[in-house]
Amino acid sequence: MTPAGRIAAFVFLTVAAAGAALWATRESLRPRESPQEVGLRWLKTAYHLDDATFEKVSALHRDYFRQCDKMCRQINEADRPLLWRARHRSNRQPGEFDAQFTHDQIVCGECEKAATEHLRQVAALMPGETGQRFLDDILPVMQQQRRVHDENLSSNIRR
């Protein structure tokens, strides 16, 4: 390769590396959408919501997610009874396990009830049969998630 070819290759590789570094830097600094924002964007597109309806649904979601975050903290802060069996077999009383397990189920049930009510409120804001189609699409998914959760709990209890 000639000296001029080497210089041209070096300049090309340097520019390509600088371009890749610039792209990577911009991507890492770009604000990311939250899962809620992604879900709302999907909802607007999938169910063809107009701007006015979308704003109402967005406000409803903001209120719900404050409540949801609180419930998630309660679940995360719960003294998880299924972990007791694995870690502290001899330190807990059997009745204490049952009481904590019942409390855990109540918190999960309240979370599911709040989610269902929220979805029904969202559907009520949608025009015509779109709201019912939304519920028909979303509620079975939520029920399946609950079944999987209950199956996981059941299998953990048997261990």
N, C-alpha and C positions, 0 to 999 in steps of 0.2 A: 504494500500500500504506500502511496506517495505521502510526503509530509503534508501536503494540502488535504488529502483524503483523511489522514489521521486527525488533523485539526477539525475538519468538518464533522467527523464522527464524534469527536470529543464535545464539540459545541452542541450537536444534536442530542447526545446522551445527557449533557448537563441541562439543557432546556427541558428535556423529557422528565428528568428527575425533579427539577424545580417545579414543573407543572404538576407532577404527582404530589409533591409536598404541599403545594398551594391548595390543591383539591382536598387532600386529607385534612389539612388545617381547617379549611372552610366547613367541611362536613362535621368535624368534631366540635366546632363552635356553633353550628346551626342549632337553634332551639328545636327540641323534639316535642312531638305531640304526645299528650298523655293518652292512656288507653281510653279515657272517657271522650276525649276529642275525636279520636279515631272512630269510636263507636257512634258518636253523634253524626259524624260526617257520613258514615255508612248508613245510618238510619235515614238521613235526609235523602240520600241517593236511592236506596233500596225501596223506600216507600213514597218517593216523589213528593216530599213535603214542600209546600211553599214557604217563603221567608217568614211570614207571620206565624205560621204553625211551628216552624222550626225554632223560632225565638221562644215561643211558649214551652216547647218541649225542652229546650236548652235550660230555661229557668227552672223547670221542674226537675231536671237531672241535677243541676247544681244543688238544689235543696236536698234531694234524695242522697247524693253522694256525701254530703255532710253527715247525714244520719248513718249511712252505710259505713263511712270511715269510723264513726263512733262504735258501731256494732263490731266491726273488724278488730278494733282495739280490744273490746271486751273478749272476743274469742281468743285473740292472741295472748291476752293477759290471764286467761282462765288457767286454773290449776288443773291441767289435763289429766284426768283419771287414768287414761290408758297408758300414760307414761309411768304412772305409779307402779303398775305391775312389773314393768321391766326394771325399774330403778330401785324401788323401795318396797319390796314385797312384805317385809316384816314390820315396817313402821306405820302402816295404815290399818285402820279398822275397816272391816267389810262394809258396815253401814255408811261409813264416810265415802267409800268408793261409789256406792249406789247413789248417795245424795249428790256428789259432784258430777257423776255421769248424767243424772237427771237434769242438773243445772246446765250442763253442757248442751244437752238435747233441747232444753228450753231456749237457750240463747240462739242456737242454730235455727230453731223453729220460728222465733221472732224475726230473725234476719230474713228467712224465706218468706214469711208473711208480708213483711215490709216491701220486699222486692216484688212480690206478686201484686200488691196494691199499687206500687209505683208503675208497674207495667200496664195495669188497667187504667191508671190515670193518663199515661202516655197515649194509650189506644183511644181513649175518649176524646183526645185532642185531634185525632186524625180524621180526615174526611171519609164519609161513607163506609164502605166495607173494608177500607184499608186498615182500620183499627182492628177489626176481627181477624183479618189476615195476619196482622202483626202478632196478635195473641196466639193464633194457631201456629205460627212459626216459632215463637220464643218460649211459650210456656212448656211445651214438651221437652225442650232442651234443658230448661231449669229443673223439671221433674226428673230427667235422666241424671243430671248432676247430683240431685239429692239421693237417688237410688245408689249411685256409685259411692257417694259419701257414706251412706248407711251400710253398704256392703263392706267398705273398707273398715268401718268401725266394728262391724260384726266379726270380720276376720281377725282384727287386732285383739278383740276380747277373747277369742278362742285360743290365742297363743299363750 
